[in-house]
Structure formats: structure tokens, C-alpha cells
Amino acid sequence: MKVTVVGAGAVGATCADNIARKELANELVLLDIKEGFAEGKAIDMMQTATLLGFDTKITGVTGDYSKTANSDVVVITSGLPRKPGMTREELIGINAGIVKGVAENILKFSPEAIFIIISNPMDTMTYLALKSLGLPKHRIIGMGGTLDSSRFKFYLSQALNCNPGDLQGFVIGGHGDTTMIPLTRLATYQSLPVSHLLDQATLDKVAADTMVGGATLTGLIGTSAWYAPGAAGAALVEAILRDEKKLFTCCISLEGEYGQNDICLGVPVIIGRKGWEKIIDFKLNDDEQAAFNKSADAVRNMNNVLAEMNLV
């Protein structure tokens, strides 16, 4: 198996490191546009191989897409973070050009690849990849909800003083502070609804903390997080390559499911060797569906910027 990670920054390098440590692929290519950057990260990681006991071969390349040929899975992390004074349109315009160019170049050499999109704004970049590449929808996956759900379980574990591995919890909707929807009603602690253990005020705080989870970390460390986003990307790679049939929240193309069309948004899906294989219907109540529709409206408004720029 072969995996390519595009973008050797903190998220991409962390994703690649997780993939190598778990030996998910025989070969891993780390690609970046900055001269020598991916090569240096790859050498650094390879020098841990004997210490960590993995056999994955990691190669770093600068802009040479031919080295990514025949990749089974491609993770795209490239793009710029939003800077002070930058408008939403400017961010989308810059990152859309990067993601579109990267995805199209990758596809030339890996026509059967499954794409995992991490670049922000993630829901819009996933939609762009879907429209630009013309691939079957099951091969385009946005990572956002996988990360958001992990953060949700962390905050629940803090409130319950329990092991987060004993929790089930999902965040649906957009991957943004105001668009994600932590489903507190459906969260469980070893099959017991957490609503039996936590009062509504605590559940509301957990949901609110989850929604600003990324912003909280940016405030604390001065930049975007990378450990959890990188691990979330690697978890999806693992589910695909090992055909795990695992349930994750992922940003995928909706065609009537959850009442939405012509949009990529976070919903529960089964992930396996073919990409996302099945959408799971969580039977949202009226309030949850209304929140999901509101989230879709916000994401669709972002997607409209792509149309205005003639990118889709």
C-alpha cells in the first residue's frame, strides 16, 4: 500500500508520522512546495524507524508529483491559515487554488486514489475536490467531523472523569465554530446515555467547549493544533487501508440524506477500503435537524464563493 501526504507542515508531518508508526503503508510520500522541507521531515522520521520499530519507507519530495504515482490514499493538508485582516473570500480563493491544483496533479499519477481533505475551510475544500476531480463521491472524504468528535469525547471525559475510550459521541454538520453540532442527546458512556450522568447545563458547556475547541488551542499555543488533526487524518487512512468498516463523522457529498443536496457536510459514515461506504441515519430530532439545516446554509454560503470565482 502507498500513501501520499501533501503538505509537510505540522498537521501533515504528524499525520505521516502516525501512518508510519502504525505501518499502515509500505511506502509513504510526503510532498511540499518548500524546497527541502518535506525531504528534511522525511529523513527525520526515517531516523526514528529503528527506535520505534517500523518498516514504512518515507520519502520527501519538493513538488515532484511523479513520486506520488499509484498512491492508494492521498491526504491533502496544504493551504494557508487565515491571517489577521484576511477576508473569507481571500482565504477561500487562495486555498481553493492550492487544493484544486494539488488534487488535479495527484490524480494524473494516482487515478484510483481515495482523497482525504484536511485543508481549510474544510467543508468547502471537500466540495471543491468533489466538483473538480469528477471522481465517484465515495472517494472524496473531508476529515473535520472525525477531529471534532474526538474533541467532543475529550470534553465529555473531563466532565465525567472517565476514560475517553469508553465514550461514544459524534459531531455532525460543518467543521466550524458556529456550524458544528455535538450530539449530546446520543452520546453514551459504555452504552449508558451521558444525559443520565450529566445535567443539561454541563452538557451544554461540553458542547460549547467542543465547538470552540480549535480556537481554544490557537489561543493557548498561538497557532492551529496539529496532533489531533494529524491523528484524525491517519485514523481515516487506517480505516481505509485495513478495511475496518469503522463509523466516523466525515464531510461527504449529500444527495438527499439528512435533507440536503449538492453539499459536502459532516454526517456519520462507514469507512472502509472503498472510501466512505454507507451513510448512517441518526434519526435527528426537530431541533437537531434545524441546527443541521442552519449549518448547511452557512457552508453553502461559503461554497458560493467558489462559484463566484468560477472554480466550480
N, C-alpha and C positions, 0 to 999 in steps of 0.2 A: 504494500500500500504506500501511496505517496501523498503528502500533504504540502500545500504551499500556504504560507502566511505572508500577506502583503502588508508592509509597514513594520519596521523593526524598532519602533518606539516602545514605551513601557508596556502598553497593552499587548502589542504583537509579540514582543520578546517573551513576556510572561506566558502568553498562550503557547508559543513554540516550546518553551521550557517545560510546561505541563505535558504537552504532547510527547516530547522526548522522554521525560521521566517515566511515563506510563507505557512507553514503547508502542504507541498506537499505530505507528507507521515505520516502514523500513527506511524511508527517505523523507526528509523534511527540508523544504527550501524556504529561506527567509529572504524576502525581496524588499528593497528600499531604493529611493531615488538619490539619497545622500551618499556620495562616494565613500566606500569603505565601511559604512555604518553597519549594514547587515553582515558583511564579512567579519567584522570585529565581534559582533554579538554571537555569530555562529561559532567562531573559534573559541570564545569564552565559554559557551555552553558545551562544546565538544570536550573542553578540558575538564569538565566535571564528569564525563562518562565513566571513567574508571572509579571515581569516588562514589557515584550514585548507582552504578551498575546497569546502565542502559546501552543498547546497541544501535539505536537510531542514528543514522548518518545525517548530520545537519550541514547544509551548505548555504552560505550567504552570498547574495548577488546584488549588484547595482544595476537596476533597470534592464536586465537581460531576461526577457520573458521566455526565451527558448529553454532556459534551465528549468522552467516550471512544467515542461511538457509532460502530459499523461498524469497529471495530478488527479487523484480521486476526490479530494475535498480542497477547497480554497477558502481561506479566511481573509476577509478584507477589513483591515483596521485603519487604512490610510485616510488622511484628511487632516484639516486644521481644527483646533478648538476655537470656540467663539472668543474673540478678543474684545476688550473694552471699546465701545463706540461702534462695533460692527453690527450692522443690521442683520435681521434674519435672512433677508434676500441675499445679502452679500455672502453670508456663511453657506447658504444652500448653493448659491452659484459657484463658489469656489470648490466646495466638496463634491458637488454633483459632477463637475468636470473631471475631478480626480477619480472618483469612483467609477464613472462611466468609462473613462479611458483605461483604467486598470482592468475592469471586468471584461471589456472587449478584447484587450490584449491577451488576457489569460485564456479566454475562450478559444482563441486562434490555436493555441497549443494543447488545450485540455477540453475538447468538445463535450466530454461526458462528465465533467466535474460538477459537484454539488457546491453551491456558493453559500457561505455564512457571512452575513454582513454585520459588522460592528460599528462602522463609521457613522458619525452623527451628521445631521439628525437622522437617527437610525431607521425610523419608520418610512421616512421619505426616501432615504437612500436605498432601502429594500425595494420600494415601489419603482424607483428608477432602474434598478438592476433587472427587475421583472420585465419592465417595458422595453428596456434597451437590448437585452440579450435574446429575447424571443425563446427562452427555454421553457420546458414544462414547469408549471408553477411549483411542483413538489421539490424542485432543485434549487429554489431560492428561499433562504431562511434568514430572518433577522433575529439577532441574539437577544435583544433587550429584555423581554419578559423572563428569560432564564436568569439573568442577573437580578432583576427586580424581585423575583420570587425568592431568591436566595437571601436577599436583604430583608425581605418580609419575615422569613423564618428566623433570621438572626434577631430581629427586634421582638418577635414573639418569644423566642427562647430567653431573652433578657427579662421580659415581663413575667414569664413562668418560672424562671430559674431552672431551666431544663436543658437537656442536650438538643441542639437544633436538628440533629439527625433523627430524632423521634417525632418530628413535626411534619405535617403536610400542609402546604399553603401555596396559593397561586395568586399572581398579579396579572391581570389582563389589561387590554387597552393599549394606549400609546406609551412609548418609552420617554416620558417627560414628567416633570414635577407636577403638572396640573392635568395630565392626561392618563396616568396610570391608575388602576383600580385594584387595590388589595382586597381580596375577597375574604374578609374576616368571618363572614357567616359560614363559609365552607371549610375554614381551617380546622385541622384536628391535631390532637396530641395522642398518638397511639390509638387512633380511631375515635377518641372522645372529642366532641366539638369543643374548641377552646372557649367558646361562649359560655360553657358550663363552669369554666375556671376563672375567667376574667370578666370584670364588669364592662359595661358599654363604654365608659369614659376611658378605660385602659385600652380597649380595642381601638377606639378612635385615635388615641395617641400613637399606638403601634402603626396604624395606617398612615397617619400624618408623618411620622418619622420615616417610614418606608418611602413615601413619596418624595421627600427631600433628602433621601439617602446619599445621592450623588453630590448634591450641593453641600451637604454637611461635611463630606470628606474633602471637597475642594476648599472649603473654609478652613479646615484643620491643617491640611498639608500643602495648600497653596497651588494645587494642580488637580487634574482629574485623577480618579482612582485607577489602579491597574491590576492589582492582584485578583480581585473578584471578577472584573470584566474578562481578564485573560483566562481565568479558570472556567468561567461560563462558556467562553468560546471553545475551550478544549473539551468540556463536558459534552458539547454537541458533536464535536468531531468524534469523540469516543462512541457516542450512541450510534452514529452513522456507521463507522468502520467496523464496529463489533455487532452491528445489527441488534441493538439492545431492546428495541421497541419500548423505549422509555417515554414517560409523559413529561413534557416540558411546556411552558408557555413560550411561544415563539411568534414573531411577526411574520405572517404569511398572507398569501393572496386569498381574499374572501370573495365568494361568488354566491351570495345569499345567506351564508352561515352567519349566525348572530345578527341577522337583519341588515347586513352590509354588503355592498357590491363595489367593485373597482377600487379597492383599497388594500393596503397591507397593514395589518394590525395584530396585536398580540392576543392569541387565543390558545387554549390547551390543545396540543397535538402530540401524536405518537411519532417519535423519531427513530428511524431505522436505516437500513442500507440504501433505500431509495430516496432518502431525504425525509421530508415530513410526509407521513403516510396516511394519517387519519385525523380529522378534527373531532375532538370530544366536546359534546354539548353539555355544559354545566347547568343548564336549565336556570338561567338567571331570573331573579325576581324583578318586579317592575322597577324598583329603584336602581338595581344593578344594570338593567338594560338601558335605562335612561342615562346613566353615567357612561355606559359604553357608547351610546349614540352621540353623546356630547364629546367624548374623546375622539370618535371618528370624525366629527365635524372639524375639530381642531387640527387633526392630522391631514384631513382633506384640504383644509385651507393652506397648510404647508405645501402639500403636493401641487396646489395650483400655481405656486411659484415656478415649478418645473415647466408647466405648460406655457406660462408667460415667457419663459426663456427658451421656448421651443426645444426643450430637452426630452420631452415625451410626446 
